[in-house]
Amino acid sequence: MSAQAEEPRGTETVPAPLKRHDSLWGDAEKVSHSNHHGSRVSWVRTLSLAFQSVGIIYGDIGTSPLYVYSSTFPDGIKHNDDLLGVLSLIIYTLIIIPMLKYVFIVLYANDNGDGGTFALYSLISRYAKIRMIPDQQAEDAAVSNYRIEAPNSQLRRAQWAKQKLESSKAAKIALFTLTILGTSMVIGDGTLTPAISVLSAVSGIREKAPSLTQTQVVLISVAILFMLFSVQRFGTDKVGYTFAPVISVWFLFIAGIGLYNLVVHDVGVLRAFNPIYIIQYFKRNGKEGWVSLGGVILCVTGTEGMFADLGHFNIRAVQISFNGILFPAVGLCYIGQAAYLRKFPENVANTFYRSIPAPMFWPTFIVAILAAIIASQAMLSGAFAILSKALSLGCMPRVQVIHTSHKYEGQVYIPEVNFIMGLASIVVTVAFRTTTSIGHAYGICVVTTFIITTHLMTVVMLLIWKKHVIFIALFYVVFGSIELIYLSSILSKFIEGGYLPICFALVVMSLMAAWHYVQVKRYWYELDHIVPTSELTVLLEKNDVRRIPGVGLLYTELVQGIPPVFPRLIERIPSVHSIFMFMSIKHLPISRVLPAERFLFRQVGPREQRMFRCVARYGYTDTLEEPKEFVAFLMDGLKMFIQEESAFAHNEVEEITAGGEASSDQPSMASGRSTRNAVHSEETVQARVSSHSSGRIASFRSNRTVEEEKQLIDREVEHGMVYLMGEANVTAKANSSVFKKMVVNYVYTFLRKNLTEGHKALAIPKDQLLKVGITYEI
């Protein structure tokens, strides 16, 4: 941006005019098409990633054979051919949902390589303005990973869908609700996965120690769960290398045992590949067959992990590992168990361990325990990662997110959430005691997540992929109807445990929705009470404000205007630091923002006042820098901004001197942009006037003056940094409804006071923090 382009003219080179690339001066709609996942990955690297993915994303679905048959036949097997029907259901469920839907369709709806329901929501919000908080800026589209495409003129449905989404508040609320419902179900999944996986693995010990009671098995499981949640703070980096080998050994064991049972007991179960046995099964069992689907669906638990953890691997690696390792191994295991049960149907309550050949029992038992722990840990890590992404939606307080690995950016730890999930998992294990009861609750989490993904994918196909309506309808009807059938079956067990995840999700959703509602209202309140930039000088003179040494950063959610907390500050303490900056931390609806594109600077008021605005932009997987690193990065960016402003101002004067073209062209561009974004129109015009005036002054400054300003910044940094934050007490207006008063005055206030404070989440040094109290009535 600061380099000058040159164009040949005969034998001489003439500097081309510098042009701005921000919303105040240049073409803000220009989009970069660079994509960090676009380069081809070698086959060696792909195979390596495929192997690593085995340990990270298949622990959950790989340990499902521990409890699927016992959950499907809780009252025993009534007809021997029922095994063929259930095996056929398991095989085709594995083929339809994980393989066809996820591996060959959903994985391609990634957001610059990142997956999960949250990535789908972010992808949609880039193509349509569906977010509730109006902090969009035109220059966000110039960030490299933003990468959007214009709707195809031949397919008007995409443009129609965009207009409907942007104009319908109900549609925006529906998409947001789906997203936080998915987040709530992931938290429920992270709570139930350890409970059912560990309990089912530990239960196998009763085969060799029949004197153990179920209560003792539960207590052993609780001890393992306590250990599992206690070590989350250390992360998985230290043991990460063991995950893939352990799960690979697990798959080798269950495939080998399955093949053994198939050959020894009944090769005839291979007939289950004929779907006619599914029809016969339902004819024979009627309603009971439909109810049993709640157990069958447990064979695909953890499927969403393939998509959610895609950011660590790539599509080809996941496709290879699923089709080459997971599906054959798990498929053989289910086939072998069915063959065993054809001969010993009375052992259905503990099928997995009863079907293991005697010499293989203890090795398999030990690996099963390890696999269950790994599956639980991976699910917990995924839940933490999704919650950390949800912070960028503003639907939960800024809790402390601890990154536990320097190698794997998705491995995070959230202390408050870990405590709640750990306590809930232990309570569930003690209360339900058996995997069958927990399975009723577990299935609802799994299927609800599937349905949410189906709906969001349908929007992606319509709005972004612009597929033919027949293809979209087939996707929605086929997968949506199958998932609804499974959901209806699980809901039949509502009283027997199915109520747990629904109640849990409702509580979590209510808290998230309440927080987001107040945050949106608070943002609009601040937007309605901003101080126009043009009044800054009057405001400072009115309060006889002194300039004191150092650098002051006032944190604000607003990306335009002067926040109402600033007048409050100078009324109480009529002094402002020599260099003062309105600092906004904003999360864009993309996975990552390149460091070079992190900061967006603006001059606020006359240049000699040295007051700036900075918007620090992050993707939902980016980590906030440590304070020292952040300050150094910020000040380097500020010095670069000052240098570039001087260069642009000098260039403008040359253009005006040459013929005045700039003065005749730029007003029309500004007016076009101001009508395009009403929220930013007032500040855009004011900032243009201010920046243009500053440019005229700077054009007569020498490089020496710019260097002096840089040196001044360094000196003020040495005097110290002070972080200022508004401590807003939000209350409902006196004439508000009782419900609104409950949400604002009690729920929101409770969350704000009992979860991590904002400065801790932002890693602001406590001894450099100054809070300014203010009350908002919304």
Disulfide bonds with the S-S distance in Angstrom:
none
